[in-house]
Amino acid sequence: MQKLTLNFFACLLTVALVGCGGGGPSDTPDTGEVSGTITIDGKPVAGLQVSFQPESGRPSMGTTDESGSYELLYTTDLKGAKVGKGFFSIVTPQDDEEGYSEEDEGEGYAESDDPIPAKYNAEAATNSDMQFDVKAGSNTFDLDIKTAE
C-alpha cells in the first residue's frame, strides 16, 4: 500500500511539473508599440535618450535618430512599453569626459550641462505634460521640448 501511495504521488508530481513547463504564461507584461518624434524648439535632434517609466515595472528606452524619431524597446528582443500610465523622460547623453566622474559621487546628474530643461527629465514624474497612457497596439507620442519658457 505504501509503495502504491508513493507511486501515485510520484506520478502526480510528474504531471504537475510537465503542466508547469514551457507552455505556461510568460512573465512579460502586456506591451504596446511606442514611437514618435522628439524636437527641441521645433528642430529634430539625434541621440536623445527617451525613456518611459510605467507606474510599476521596468522602463522602456529608445534613442532619437537624425530626424528626431524614436522607438521604445522593452527588452532587446521586444519593442514597446508596458501598457498603462507612466511618464516620459528625455535627456541628452553626456560624454564620458564631460559627464559623471568619481568626484561627482553623490552629486547626481549635472542638470546645468543638459540643454533640456529639468521639467522634461528630473521633474518629468510630476510634469503633467510628460504623463502618458500606453495602450495595446500602436502608440505615437510626439514631444516638442521648449528651452525658453
NORTASUL-V995262 format. One record per helix or strand of 2 or more residues. SS is the DSSP state (a for helix, b for strand). FROM is the first residue (numbers start at 1). TO is the last residue. Records with the same first field share a line. If there is no record, write none. Layout:
BEGIN
SS: FROM-TO + FROM-TO
END
This chain:
BEGIN
a: 2-20 + 102-104 + 111-113 + 118-120 + 124-126 + 128-130
b: 31-40 + 43-44 + 48-54 + 60-63 + 69-71 + 73-75 + 78-79 + 81-82 + 84-92 + 131-134 + 137-140 + 143-145
END
